[in-house]
Amino acid sequence: MKELVEYIAKALVDNPDDVHVNQIDGERSTILELRVAPDDMGKVIGKQGKIAKSIRTLTKATAAKEGKRVVVEILR
């Protein structure tokens, strides 16, 4: 999952070297914290959050195949 989010984010931003994904595994779910450069926040979130929602949908679909629950958080 972490690699999927990182791959998508790097394809969207102008500064792919500033993309960092931190994975936190819990008992019932996994949290993926996505950090990008401040200038690239809008590109990852998209208009009205459509790109962020798409990223979350893709990760949830992938996680569902594995029987897991994933939450994607976009941080500064």
PyRosetta script that sets phi, psi and omega in degrees:
from pyrosetta import init, pose_from_sequence

init()
pose = pose_from_sequence("MKELVEYIAKALVDNPDDVHVNQIDGERSTILELRVAPDDMGKVIGKQGKIAKSIRTLTKATAAKEGKRVVVEILR")
pose.set_psi(1, -44.5)
pose.set_omega(1, -178.3)
pose.set_phi(2, -57.7)
pose.set_psi(2, -42.7)
pose.set_omega(2, -178.2)
pose.set_phi(3, -66.7)
pose.set_psi(3, -36.3)
pose.set_omega(3, 179.0)
pose.set_phi(4, -63.4)
pose.set_psi(4, -48.3)
pose.set_omega(4, -179.7)
pose.set_phi(5, -63.9)
pose.set_psi(5, -41.7)
pose.set_omega(5, 179.9)
pose.set_phi(6, -64.2)
pose.set_psi(6, -42.3)
pose.set_omega(6, 179.8)
pose.set_phi(7, -62.5)
pose.set_psi(7, -46.0)
pose.set_omega(7, -179.6)
pose.set_phi(8, -63.9)
pose.set_psi(8, -46.2)
pose.set_omega(8, -177.7)
pose.set_phi(9, -63.5)
pose.set_psi(9, -42.2)
pose.set_omega(9, -179.4)
pose.set_phi(10, -64.8)
pose.set_psi(10, -30.6)
pose.set_omega(10, 178.5)
pose.set_phi(11, -72.6)
pose.set_psi(11, -23.7)
pose.set_omega(11, -175.7)
pose.set_phi(12, -90.2)
pose.set_psi(12, -31.1)
pose.set_omega(12, -168.6)
pose.set_phi(13, -93.6)
pose.set_psi(13, 165.1)
pose.set_omega(13, 176.2)
pose.set_phi(14, -84.0)
pose.set_psi(14, -26.2)
pose.set_omega(14, -178.2)
pose.set_phi(15, -116.5)
pose.set_psi(15, 78.3)
pose.set_omega(15, -176.7)
pose.set_phi(16, -65.3)
pose.set_psi(16, -20.2)
pose.set_omega(16, 178.4)
pose.set_phi(17, -71.2)
pose.set_psi(17, -19.7)
pose.set_omega(17, -179.1)
pose.set_phi(18, -91.6)
pose.set_psi(18, 5.9)
pose.set_omega(18, 179.0)
pose.set_phi(19, -86.3)
pose.set_psi(19, 125.2)
pose.set_omega(19, 178.7)
pose.set_phi(20, -134.7)
pose.set_psi(20, 133.5)
pose.set_omega(20, 177.7)
pose.set_phi(21, -121.5)
pose.set_psi(21, 124.9)
pose.set_omega(21, 179.1)
pose.set_phi(22, -110.1)
pose.set_psi(22, 128.6)
pose.set_omega(22, -178.8)
pose.set_phi(23, -105.7)
pose.set_psi(23, 126.7)
pose.set_omega(23, 178.2)
pose.set_phi(24, -118.7)
pose.set_psi(24, 113.8)
pose.set_omega(24, -179.1)
pose.set_phi(25, -92.0)
pose.set_psi(25, 127.5)
pose.set_omega(25, 176.6)
pose.set_phi(26, -111.1)
pose.set_psi(26, -172.5)
pose.set_omega(26, -179.4)
pose.set_phi(27, -69.7)
pose.set_psi(27, -43.7)
pose.set_omega(27, -175.6)
pose.set_phi(28, -108.5)
pose.set_psi(28, -18.7)
pose.set_omega(28, -175.6)
pose.set_phi(29, -148.0)
pose.set_psi(29, 169.7)
pose.set_omega(29, 176.6)
pose.set_phi(30, -119.5)
pose.set_psi(30, 135.0)
pose.set_omega(30, 177.9)
pose.set_phi(31, -108.2)
pose.set_psi(31, 129.3)
pose.set_omega(31, 175.6)
pose.set_phi(32, -111.2)
pose.set_psi(32, 117.4)
pose.set_omega(32, 179.0)
pose.set_phi(33, -98.1)
pose.set_psi(33, 116.4)
pose.set_omega(33, -179.8)
pose.set_phi(34, -100.5)
pose.set_psi(34, 123.3)
pose.set_omega(34, 176.9)
pose.set_phi(35, -119.5)
pose.set_psi(35, 131.4)
pose.set_omega(35, 177.1)
pose.set_phi(36, -132.1)
pose.set_psi(36, 170.8)
pose.set_omega(36, 176.9)
pose.set_phi(37, -63.3)
pose.set_psi(37, 147.8)
pose.set_omega(37, -179.4)
pose.set_phi(38, -55.2)
pose.set_psi(38, -33.8)
pose.set_omega(38, 179.6)
pose.set_phi(39, -69.5)
pose.set_psi(39, -21.7)
pose.set_omega(39, -176.3)
pose.set_phi(40, -97.8)
pose.set_psi(40, 0.1)
pose.set_omega(40, -178.2)
pose.set_phi(41, -57.5)
pose.set_psi(41, -42.7)
pose.set_omega(41, -178.6)
pose.set_phi(42, -65.2)
pose.set_psi(42, -32.6)
pose.set_omega(42, -179.9)
pose.set_phi(43, -72.0)
pose.set_psi(43, -32.1)
pose.set_omega(43, 179.7)
pose.set_phi(44, -80.9)
pose.set_psi(44, -33.5)
pose.set_omega(44, -179.6)
pose.set_phi(45, -81.5)
pose.set_psi(45, -44.0)
pose.set_omega(45, 178.7)
pose.set_phi(46, 81.6)
pose.set_psi(46, 172.6)
pose.set_omega(46, 179.1)
pose.set_phi(47, -68.3)
pose.set_psi(47, 126.8)
pose.set_omega(47, -179.2)
pose.set_phi(48, 55.6)
pose.set_psi(48, 25.2)
pose.set_omega(48, 175.8)
pose.set_phi(49, 75.4)
pose.set_psi(49, 18.1)
pose.set_omega(49, -175.3)
pose.set_phi(50, -67.1)
pose.set_psi(50, -39.5)
pose.set_omega(50, -179.6)
pose.set_phi(51, -70.1)
pose.set_psi(51, -42.7)
pose.set_omega(51, 177.8)
pose.set_phi(52, -60.6)
pose.set_psi(52, -41.4)
pose.set_omega(52, 179.0)
pose.set_phi(53, -64.5)
pose.set_psi(53, -38.8)
pose.set_omega(53, 178.5)
pose.set_phi(54, -65.7)
pose.set_psi(54, -41.4)
pose.set_omega(54, 177.7)
pose.set_phi(55, -61.2)
pose.set_psi(55, -44.3)
pose.set_omega(55, 179.4)
pose.set_phi(56, -64.4)
pose.set_psi(56, -39.4)
pose.set_omega(56, 179.5)
pose.set_phi(57, -64.2)
pose.set_psi(57, -43.6)
pose.set_omega(57, 178.8)
pose.set_phi(58, -62.7)
pose.set_psi(58, -43.3)
pose.set_omega(58, -179.1)
pose.set_phi(59, -69.1)
pose.set_psi(59, -37.8)
pose.set_omega(59, 178.0)
pose.set_phi(60, -65.6)
pose.set_psi(60, -38.9)
pose.set_omega(60, 178.2)
pose.set_phi(61, -65.4)
pose.set_psi(61, -42.3)
pose.set_omega(61, 178.6)
pose.set_phi(62, -65.9)
pose.set_psi(62, -41.0)
pose.set_omega(62, 179.9)
pose.set_phi(63, -68.2)
pose.set_psi(63, -35.5)
pose.set_omega(63, -179.5)
pose.set_phi(64, -62.8)
pose.set_psi(64, -34.9)
pose.set_omega(64, 176.9)
pose.set_phi(65, -60.9)
pose.set_psi(65, -33.9)
pose.set_omega(65, -178.9)
pose.set_phi(66, -93.3)
pose.set_psi(66, 1.4)
pose.set_omega(66, 179.7)
pose.set_phi(67, 72.6)
pose.set_psi(67, 30.7)
pose.set_omega(67, -178.5)
pose.set_phi(68, -118.6)
pose.set_psi(68, 171.7)
pose.set_omega(68, 175.7)
pose.set_phi(69, -123.6)
pose.set_psi(69, 130.4)
pose.set_omega(69, -177.4)
pose.set_phi(70, -126.9)
pose.set_psi(70, 137.9)
pose.set_omega(70, 175.8)
pose.set_phi(71, -120.7)
pose.set_psi(71, 128.5)
pose.set_omega(71, 178.3)
pose.set_phi(72, -105.8)
pose.set_psi(72, 123.3)
pose.set_omega(72, 177.0)
pose.set_phi(73, -114.4)
pose.set_psi(73, 133.7)
pose.set_omega(73, 178.0)
pose.set_phi(74, -104.1)
pose.set_psi(74, 117.6)
pose.set_omega(74, -174.6)
pose.set_phi(75, -115.1)
pose.set_psi(75, 159.2)
pose.set_omega(75, 175.1)
pose.set_phi(76, -79.4)
pose.dump_pdb("model.pdb")
